[in-house]
């Protein structure tokens, strides 16, 4: 069994057993640390065992599906968009949280203004260069703190953490913040992604403990 197979088997077991579930429910206005989480000062590396080695020359992002203006941005086009800096916390389904992460990139709201989702669009499927996928409700993606990030803590995003560009969706568990982002599809249907097909929750709100389906 490969390391990737072992990782998948372990996470599927966690989903079956409800690992780390406390039965609590809270809200970010009431507490900073969601139920079942612990604060860490490190930035753990989690992936499927394949870290694409992309340069900015190799990278591009396309957006399609139910949008009026499909796009394809190369690095130069991406960096020519309005740039945003945000600070947010990370909450990983494996129970660690990291506070005060400084990100820079293009806001999701700017992307939405460019591609103009159609009225019937309700969901997004994010696709990565390593084959990873994850689904996001459009209402979540449209939040003010969602970013397509190219920098973390003032430095270009490293390969191990999803560079050149990853999604950052702070109010959801971090598996929703796809690394090595390459394509976004808008749809009227909710299509489960990689971990959602393996027992993980369709939305993933940390304060509701939406770890598993």
C-alpha atoms as an extended CHARMM CRD file, in Angstrom:
* protein
*
       213  EXT
         1         1  UNK       CA              0.0000000000        0.0000000000        0.0000000000  PROA      1               0.0000000000
         2         2  UNK       CA              1.3940000000        3.4040000000       -0.9680000000  PROA      2               0.0000000000
         3         3  UNK       CA              1.6110000000        6.3700000000        1.4070000000  PROA      3               0.0000000000
         4         4  UNK       CA             -1.2550000000        7.9920000000       -0.4950000000  PROA      4               0.0000000000
         5         5  UNK       CA             -3.4200000000        4.8860000000       -0.0930000000  PROA      5               0.0000000000
         6         6  UNK       CA             -2.6230000000        4.7980000000        3.6340000000  PROA      6               0.0000000000
         7         7  UNK       CA             -3.5920000000        8.4740000000        3.9880000000  PROA      7               0.0000000000
         8         8  UNK       CA             -6.8880000000        7.9470000000        2.2000000000  PROA      8               0.0000000000
         9         9  UNK       CA             -7.6820000000        4.8330000000        4.2470000000  PROA      9               0.0000000000
        10        10  UNK       CA             -6.9210000000        6.6680000000        7.4940000000  PROA      10              0.0000000000
        11        11  UNK       CA             -9.1100000000        9.6430000000        6.6190000000  PROA      11              0.0000000000
        12        12  UNK       CA            -11.9660000000        7.4300000000        5.4760000000  PROA      12              0.0000000000
        13        13  UNK       CA            -11.7050000000        5.6320000000        8.8340000000  PROA      13              0.0000000000
        14        14  UNK       CA            -11.8330000000        8.9920000000       10.6380000000  PROA      14              0.0000000000
        15        15  UNK       CA            -15.0290000000        9.8290000000        8.7560000000  PROA      15              0.0000000000
        16        16  UNK       CA            -16.6450000000        6.4790000000        9.6180000000  PROA      16              0.0000000000
        17        17  UNK       CA            -15.7060000000        6.8140000000       13.2820000000  PROA      17              0.0000000000
        18        18  UNK       CA            -16.4490000000       10.5400000000       13.5730000000  PROA      18              0.0000000000
        19        19  UNK       CA            -12.9200000000       11.3000000000       14.7710000000  PROA      19              0.0000000000
        20        20  UNK       CA            -12.5520000000       14.5220000000       16.8320000000  PROA      20              0.0000000000
        21        21  UNK       CA            -16.2850000000       15.2300000000       17.0040000000  PROA      21              0.0000000000
        22        22  UNK       CA            -17.2470000000       16.7900000000       20.3220000000  PROA      22              0.0000000000
        23        23  UNK       CA            -20.9540000000       17.3660000000       19.7710000000  PROA      23              0.0000000000
        24        24  UNK       CA            -20.4990000000       21.0670000000       20.5170000000  PROA      24              0.0000000000
        25        25  UNK       CA            -21.7170000000       23.9390000000       18.4020000000  PROA      25              0.0000000000
        26        26  UNK       CA            -20.5750000000       27.5260000000       18.4990000000  PROA      26              0.0000000000
        27        27  UNK       CA            -20.0800000000       30.6330000000       16.3970000000  PROA      27              0.0000000000
        28        28  UNK       CA            -17.0340000000       32.7500000000       15.4970000000  PROA      28              0.0000000000
        29        29  UNK       CA            -18.6130000000       35.6580000000       17.3620000000  PROA      29              0.0000000000
        30        30  UNK       CA            -18.6500000000       33.6170000000       20.5830000000  PROA      30              0.0000000000
        31        31  UNK       CA            -15.2420000000       31.9260000000       20.4370000000  PROA      31              0.0000000000
        32        32  UNK       CA            -12.1910000000       32.0890000000       18.2290000000  PROA      32              0.0000000000
        33        33  UNK       CA            -11.2340000000       28.3940000000       18.4500000000  PROA      33              0.0000000000
        34        34  UNK       CA            -13.9040000000       26.1040000000       16.9690000000  PROA      34              0.0000000000
        35        35  UNK       CA            -15.0180000000       22.9610000000       18.8470000000  PROA      35              0.0000000000
        36        36  UNK       CA            -12.4920000000       20.1190000000       18.8620000000  PROA      36              0.0000000000
        37        37  UNK       CA             -9.6040000000       22.3000000000       17.6140000000  PROA      37              0.0000000000
        38        38  UNK       CA             -6.2030000000       23.0720000000       19.1690000000  PROA      38              0.0000000000
        39        39  UNK       CA             -4.0010000000       26.0440000000       18.3950000000  PROA      39              0.0000000000
        40        40  UNK       CA             -0.6550000000       25.4550000000       16.6870000000  PROA      40              0.0000000000
        41        41  UNK       CA              2.1230000000       27.8730000000       15.7630000000  PROA      41              0.0000000000
        42        42  UNK       CA              3.4110000000       25.6560000000       12.9510000000  PROA      42              0.0000000000
        43        43  UNK       CA              1.9130000000       25.3990000000        9.4680000000  PROA      43              0.0000000000
        44        44  UNK       CA              1.4650000000       21.6470000000        8.9150000000  PROA      44              0.0000000000
        45        45  UNK       CA              1.7080000000       20.3430000000        5.3520000000  PROA      45              0.0000000000
        46        46  UNK       CA             -1.1670000000       18.1440000000        4.1870000000  PROA      46              0.0000000000
        47        47  UNK       CA             -1.7040000000       16.9410000000        0.6280000000  PROA      47              0.0000000000
        48        48  UNK       CA             -2.2590000000       13.7820000000       -1.4250000000  PROA      48              0.0000000000
        49        49  UNK       CA              1.4480000000       13.0310000000       -1.6490000000  PROA      49              0.0000000000
        50        50  UNK       CA              2.0050000000       14.8220000000       -4.9470000000  PROA      50              0.0000000000
        51        51  UNK       CA              3.1770000000       18.4320000000       -4.8050000000  PROA      51              0.0000000000
        52        52  UNK       CA              3.1090000000       19.9070000000       -8.3330000000  PROA      52              0.0000000000
        53        53  UNK       CA              6.3180000000       21.7500000000       -9.1170000000  PROA      53              0.0000000000
        54        54  UNK       CA              4.8300000000       24.7710000000      -10.8710000000  PROA      54              0.0000000000
        55        55  UNK       CA              6.6010000000       27.9540000000      -11.7710000000  PROA      55              0.0000000000
        56        56  UNK       CA              4.6630000000       31.1410000000      -12.3970000000  PROA      56              0.0000000000
        57        57  UNK       CA              5.3760000000       30.5640000000      -16.1110000000  PROA      57              0.0000000000
        58        58  UNK       CA              3.5900000000       27.1930000000      -15.9430000000  PROA      58              0.0000000000
        59        59  UNK       CA              0.6110000000       28.3490000000      -13.9050000000  PROA      59              0.0000000000
        60        60  UNK       CA             -2.7650000000       29.5190000000      -15.1890000000  PROA      60              0.0000000000
        61        61  UNK       CA             -6.3130000000       29.7060000000      -13.8510000000  PROA      61              0.0000000000
        62        62  UNK       CA             -9.4280000000       29.1180000000      -15.9250000000  PROA      62              0.0000000000
        63        63  UNK       CA            -13.0230000000       29.7150000000      -14.8740000000  PROA      63              0.0000000000
        64        64  UNK       CA            -16.0510000000       28.3050000000      -16.6900000000  PROA      64              0.0000000000
        65        65  UNK       CA            -19.4580000000       26.7020000000      -16.3750000000  PROA      65              0.0000000000
        66        66  UNK       CA            -22.4420000000       28.8980000000      -15.5500000000  PROA      66              0.0000000000
        67        67  UNK       CA            -20.7530000000       32.2730000000      -16.0020000000  PROA      67              0.0000000000
        68        68  UNK       CA            -21.3130000000       34.9850000000      -18.5970000000  PROA      68              0.0000000000
        69        69  UNK       CA            -17.6060000000       35.7140000000      -18.9860000000  PROA      69              0.0000000000
        70        70  UNK       CA            -15.3500000000       32.6140000000      -18.8900000000  PROA      70              0.0000000000
        71        71  UNK       CA            -11.7100000000       33.5240000000      -18.3270000000  PROA      71              0.0000000000
        72        72  UNK       CA             -8.2120000000       32.1520000000      -18.4440000000  PROA      72              0.0000000000
        73        73  UNK       CA             -5.5920000000       34.0940000000      -16.5250000000  PROA      73              0.0000000000
        74        74  UNK       CA             -1.8920000000       33.4480000000      -16.8790000000  PROA      74              0.0000000000
        75        75  UNK       CA              0.3810000000       34.7660000000      -14.1320000000  PROA      75              0.0000000000
        76        76  UNK       CA              0.7560000000       38.2080000000      -15.6760000000  PROA      76              0.0000000000
        77        77  UNK       CA             -3.0180000000       38.5880000000      -16.0670000000  PROA      77              0.0000000000
        78        78  UNK       CA             -3.6260000000       37.3680000000      -12.5210000000  PROA      78              0.0000000000
        79        79  UNK       CA             -1.1420000000       39.8110000000      -11.0230000000  PROA      79              0.0000000000
        80        80  UNK       CA             -2.6440000000       42.6460000000      -13.0890000000  PROA      80              0.0000000000
        81        81  UNK       CA             -5.9280000000       42.2800000000      -11.1580000000  PROA      81              0.0000000000
        82        82  UNK       CA             -6.5730000000       44.4120000000       -8.0580000000  PROA      82              0.0000000000
        83        83  UNK       CA             -4.5790000000       42.9570000000       -5.1590000000  PROA      83              0.0000000000
        84        84  UNK       CA             -5.9540000000       42.4500000000       -1.6570000000  PROA      84              0.0000000000
        85        85  UNK       CA             -4.2600000000       41.7410000000        1.6830000000  PROA      85              0.0000000000
        86        86  UNK       CA             -6.1590000000       39.9320000000        4.4350000000  PROA      86              0.0000000000
        87        87  UNK       CA             -5.4200000000       38.3380000000        7.8130000000  PROA      87              0.0000000000
        88        88  UNK       CA             -7.3810000000       35.2300000000        8.7850000000  PROA      88              0.0000000000
        89        89  UNK       CA             -7.2670000000       32.0580000000       10.8610000000  PROA      89              0.0000000000
        90        90  UNK       CA             -6.8870000000       28.5070000000        9.5230000000  PROA      90              0.0000000000
        91        91  UNK       CA             -8.9430000000       25.6010000000       10.8840000000  PROA      91              0.0000000000
        92        92  UNK       CA             -7.9450000000       22.1510000000        9.6080000000  PROA      92              0.0000000000
        93        93  UNK       CA            -10.2750000000       19.1630000000        9.9310000000  PROA      93              0.0000000000
        94        94  UNK       CA             -7.3410000000       17.2320000000       11.4520000000  PROA      94              0.0000000000
        95        95  UNK       CA             -7.9470000000       19.4450000000       14.5460000000  PROA      95              0.0000000000
        96        96  UNK       CA             -5.2200000000       22.1180000000       14.3140000000  PROA      96              0.0000000000
        97        97  UNK       CA             -5.8820000000       25.8350000000       14.0040000000  PROA      97              0.0000000000
        98        98  UNK       CA             -3.3950000000       28.5930000000       13.2210000000  PROA      98              0.0000000000
        99        99  UNK       CA             -4.2130000000       32.2150000000       14.0070000000  PROA      99              0.0000000000
       100       100  UNK       CA             -3.3610000000       35.4570000000       12.1920000000  PROA      100             0.0000000000
       101       101  UNK       CA             -2.2010000000       34.2920000000        8.7690000000  PROA      101             0.0000000000
       102       102  UNK       CA             -1.4050000000       37.1770000000        6.4510000000  PROA      102             0.0000000000
       103       103  UNK       CA             -2.3950000000       36.5420000000        2.8260000000  PROA      103             0.0000000000
       104       104  UNK       CA             -2.1580000000       38.5160000000       -0.4030000000  PROA      104             0.0000000000
       105       105  UNK       CA             -3.9190000000       37.7990000000       -3.6720000000  PROA      105             0.0000000000
       106       106  UNK       CA             -7.0640000000       38.4360000000       -5.7010000000  PROA      106             0.0000000000
       107       107  UNK       CA            -10.3450000000       38.5410000000       -3.8060000000  PROA      107             0.0000000000
       108       108  UNK       CA            -13.1140000000       36.1220000000       -4.6730000000  PROA      108             0.0000000000
       109       109  UNK       CA            -15.4900000000       39.0590000000       -4.9470000000  PROA      109             0.0000000000
       110       110  UNK       CA            -13.3390000000       40.5970000000       -7.6710000000  PROA      110             0.0000000000
       111       111  UNK       CA            -13.2650000000       37.2830000000       -9.5490000000  PROA      111             0.0000000000
       112       112  UNK       CA            -17.0560000000       37.0570000000       -9.3030000000  PROA      112             0.0000000000
       113       113  UNK       CA            -17.4010000000       40.5830000000      -10.6670000000  PROA      113             0.0000000000
       114       114  UNK       CA            -15.2300000000       39.6210000000      -13.6540000000  PROA      114             0.0000000000
       115       115  UNK       CA            -16.8170000000       36.2570000000      -14.5570000000  PROA      115             0.0000000000
       116       116  UNK       CA            -20.4360000000       37.2290000000      -13.6750000000  PROA      116             0.0000000000
       117       117  UNK       CA            -22.0570000000       33.9660000000      -12.4900000000  PROA      117             0.0000000000
       118       118  UNK       CA            -25.4750000000       33.2930000000      -13.9640000000  PROA      118             0.0000000000
       119       119  UNK       CA            -28.5370000000       33.5280000000      -11.7510000000  PROA      119             0.0000000000
       120       120  UNK       CA            -28.9490000000       29.7420000000      -11.5490000000  PROA      120             0.0000000000
       121       121  UNK       CA            -25.3520000000       29.1400000000      -10.4130000000  PROA      121             0.0000000000
       122       122  UNK       CA            -25.2500000000       27.9960000000       -6.7840000000  PROA      122             0.0000000000
       123       123  UNK       CA            -22.0540000000       25.9720000000       -6.4030000000  PROA      123             0.0000000000
       124       124  UNK       CA            -18.3910000000       25.9160000000       -7.4230000000  PROA      124             0.0000000000
       125       125  UNK       CA            -16.0260000000       23.0090000000       -7.9600000000  PROA      125             0.0000000000
       126       126  UNK       CA            -12.3630000000       23.9100000000       -7.4320000000  PROA      126             0.0000000000
       127       127  UNK       CA             -9.7830000000       21.8280000000       -9.3200000000  PROA      127             0.0000000000
       128       128  UNK       CA             -6.0710000000       21.6280000000       -8.5610000000  PROA      128             0.0000000000
       129       129  UNK       CA             -3.0100000000       20.7410000000      -10.6140000000  PROA      129             0.0000000000
       130       130  UNK       CA             -2.5780000000       17.5310000000       -8.5740000000  PROA      130             0.0000000000
       131       131  UNK       CA             -6.0680000000       16.2720000000       -9.4960000000  PROA      131             0.0000000000
       132       132  UNK       CA             -7.6620000000       17.3500000000       -6.2150000000  PROA      132             0.0000000000
       133       133  UNK       CA            -11.1990000000       18.7630000000       -6.2280000000  PROA      133             0.0000000000
       134       134  UNK       CA            -13.4990000000       20.3050000000       -3.6200000000  PROA      134             0.0000000000
       135       135  UNK       CA            -16.9960000000       21.8060000000       -3.7560000000  PROA      135             0.0000000000
       136       136  UNK       CA            -18.0080000000       25.2000000000       -2.3410000000  PROA      136             0.0000000000
       137       137  UNK       CA            -21.4270000000       26.8650000000       -2.1000000000  PROA      137             0.0000000000
       138       138  UNK       CA            -21.3460000000       30.1170000000       -4.0630000000  PROA      138             0.0000000000
       139       139  UNK       CA            -22.6340000000       31.9990000000       -1.0200000000  PROA      139             0.0000000000
       140       140  UNK       CA            -19.5380000000       30.8770000000        0.9220000000  PROA      140             0.0000000000
       141       141  UNK       CA            -17.1280000000       31.7140000000       -1.8840000000  PROA      141             0.0000000000
       142       142  UNK       CA            -18.6240000000       35.2090000000       -2.1480000000  PROA      142             0.0000000000
       143       143  UNK       CA            -17.6700000000       36.1020000000        1.4270000000  PROA      143             0.0000000000
       144       144  UNK       CA            -15.5310000000       39.2060000000        1.9900000000  PROA      144             0.0000000000
       145       145  UNK       CA            -12.5090000000       37.2700000000        3.3290000000  PROA      145             0.0000000000
       146       146  UNK       CA            -12.1610000000       34.6790000000        0.5460000000  PROA      146             0.0000000000
       147       147  UNK       CA             -8.9920000000       35.0360000000       -1.5040000000  PROA      147             0.0000000000
       148       148  UNK       CA             -7.0550000000       33.4440000000       -4.3360000000  PROA      148             0.0000000000
       149       149  UNK       CA             -3.7440000000       33.8090000000       -2.5570000000  PROA      149             0.0000000000
       150       150  UNK       CA             -0.2330000000       33.9940000000       -3.9820000000  PROA      150             0.0000000000
       151       151  UNK       CA              1.5430000000       35.1110000000       -0.7750000000  PROA      151             0.0000000000
       152       152  UNK       CA              1.6020000000       34.1080000000        2.8950000000  PROA      152             0.0000000000
       153       153  UNK       CA              3.2630000000       36.1320000000        5.6720000000  PROA      153             0.0000000000
       154       154  UNK       CA              4.7110000000       38.5350000000        3.1250000000  PROA      154             0.0000000000
       155       155  UNK       CA              6.4310000000       35.8740000000        0.9990000000  PROA      155             0.0000000000
       156       156  UNK       CA              5.4090000000       34.0580000000       -2.2000000000  PROA      156             0.0000000000
       157       157  UNK       CA              3.3500000000       31.0050000000       -1.3510000000  PROA      157             0.0000000000
       158       158  UNK       CA              5.6590000000       27.9950000000       -1.2240000000  PROA      158             0.0000000000
       159       159  UNK       CA              5.1650000000       24.8550000000       -3.2780000000  PROA      159             0.0000000000
       160       160  UNK       CA              4.3170000000       22.7690000000       -0.2030000000  PROA      160             0.0000000000
       161       161  UNK       CA              1.5500000000       25.1700000000        0.7950000000  PROA      161             0.0000000000
       162       162  UNK       CA             -0.0450000000       25.3610000000       -2.6430000000  PROA      162             0.0000000000
       163       163  UNK       CA              1.9360000000       27.9230000000       -4.5980000000  PROA      163             0.0000000000
       164       164  UNK       CA              1.8240000000       29.6610000000       -6.9670000000  PROA      164             0.0000000000
       165       165  UNK       CA             -1.8930000000       30.1320000000       -6.0770000000  PROA      165             0.0000000000
       166       166  UNK       CA             -4.3010000000       28.5140000000       -3.6500000000  PROA      166             0.0000000000
       167       167  UNK       CA             -7.8120000000       29.3010000000       -2.4710000000  PROA      167             0.0000000000
       168       168  UNK       CA             -8.2340000000       30.6280000000        1.0780000000  PROA      168             0.0000000000
       169       169  UNK       CA            -11.7410000000       30.2180000000        2.5210000000  PROA      169             0.0000000000
       170       170  UNK       CA            -11.2500000000       31.0100000000        6.2200000000  PROA      170             0.0000000000
       171       171  UNK       CA            -14.7410000000       30.2300000000        7.5270000000  PROA      171             0.0000000000
       172       172  UNK       CA            -14.6010000000       26.6120000000        6.3110000000  PROA      172             0.0000000000
       173       173  UNK       CA            -12.2790000000       23.7430000000        7.2140000000  PROA      173             0.0000000000
       174       174  UNK       CA             -9.0450000000       24.1290000000        5.3200000000  PROA      174             0.0000000000
       175       175  UNK       CA             -9.5220000000       21.1470000000        2.9780000000  PROA      175             0.0000000000
       176       176  UNK       CA            -11.9260000000       23.4650000000        1.1380000000  PROA      176             0.0000000000
       177       177  UNK       CA             -9.0550000000       25.9020000000        0.4280000000  PROA      177             0.0000000000
       178       178  UNK       CA             -7.6750000000       24.0240000000       -2.5630000000  PROA      178             0.0000000000
       179       179  UNK       CA             -3.9380000000       24.2050000000       -3.2040000000  PROA      179             0.0000000000
       180       180  UNK       CA             -2.3310000000       24.5920000000       -6.6530000000  PROA      180             0.0000000000
       181       181  UNK       CA             -5.5630000000       26.0240000000       -8.0330000000  PROA      181             0.0000000000
       182       182  UNK       CA             -6.0580000000       25.6350000000      -11.7890000000  PROA      182             0.0000000000
       183       183  UNK       CA             -9.7960000000       25.7120000000      -12.6130000000  PROA      183             0.0000000000
       184       184  UNK       CA            -13.1390000000       26.7710000000      -11.1310000000  PROA      184             0.0000000000
       185       185  UNK       CA            -16.4550000000       25.5010000000      -12.4850000000  PROA      185             0.0000000000
       186       186  UNK       CA            -19.7480000000       27.2270000000      -11.6270000000  PROA      186             0.0000000000
       187       187  UNK       CA            -22.8590000000       25.0380000000      -11.5940000000  PROA      187             0.0000000000
       188       188  UNK       CA            -26.4540000000       24.7830000000      -10.4330000000  PROA      188             0.0000000000
       189       189  UNK       CA            -25.6240000000       21.3620000000       -8.9370000000  PROA      189             0.0000000000
       190       190  UNK       CA            -23.5120000000       20.4540000000       -5.9310000000  PROA      190             0.0000000000
       191       191  UNK       CA            -20.8010000000       18.0490000000       -7.1400000000  PROA      191             0.0000000000
       192       192  UNK       CA            -18.8390000000       16.3760000000       -4.3110000000  PROA      192             0.0000000000
       193       193  UNK       CA            -15.0700000000       16.7540000000       -4.4540000000  PROA      193             0.0000000000
       194       194  UNK       CA            -12.2220000000       14.4230000000       -3.5160000000  PROA      194             0.0000000000
       195       195  UNK       CA            -12.7340000000       14.2110000000        0.2620000000  PROA      195             0.0000000000
       196       196  UNK       CA            -16.4810000000       14.7870000000        0.0810000000  PROA      196             0.0000000000
       197       197  UNK       CA            -16.7430000000       11.5360000000       -1.9060000000  PROA      197             0.0000000000
       198       198  UNK       CA            -14.8120000000        9.8390000000        0.9140000000  PROA      198             0.0000000000
       199       199  UNK       CA            -17.0940000000       10.7520000000        3.7860000000  PROA      199             0.0000000000
       200       200  UNK       CA            -16.3560000000       14.4190000000        4.4550000000  PROA      200             0.0000000000
       201       201  UNK       CA            -18.9990000000       17.1240000000        4.7730000000  PROA      201             0.0000000000
       202       202  UNK       CA            -20.3140000000       19.0030000000        1.7720000000  PROA      202             0.0000000000
       203       203  UNK       CA            -19.9090000000       22.4350000000        3.3830000000  PROA      203             0.0000000000
       204       204  UNK       CA            -17.4210000000       22.0910000000        6.2650000000  PROA      204             0.0000000000
       205       205  UNK       CA            -18.2610000000       24.8040000000        8.8070000000  PROA      205             0.0000000000
       206       206  UNK       CA            -15.8160000000       24.4420000000       11.7510000000  PROA      206             0.0000000000
       207       207  UNK       CA            -18.1240000000       26.0890000000       14.2880000000  PROA      207             0.0000000000
       208       208  UNK       CA            -20.8780000000       23.5750000000       13.4530000000  PROA      208             0.0000000000
       209       209  UNK       CA            -18.3510000000       20.6890000000       13.4650000000  PROA      209             0.0000000000
       210       210  UNK       CA            -19.2550000000       19.8110000000        9.9020000000  PROA      210             0.0000000000
       211       211  UNK       CA            -16.3050000000       17.4500000000        9.5860000000  PROA      211             0.0000000000
       212       212  UNK       CA            -18.0950000000       14.4480000000        8.0700000000  PROA      212             0.0000000000
       213       213  UNK       CA            -21.2380000000       13.7790000000        6.0920000000  PROA      213             0.0000000000
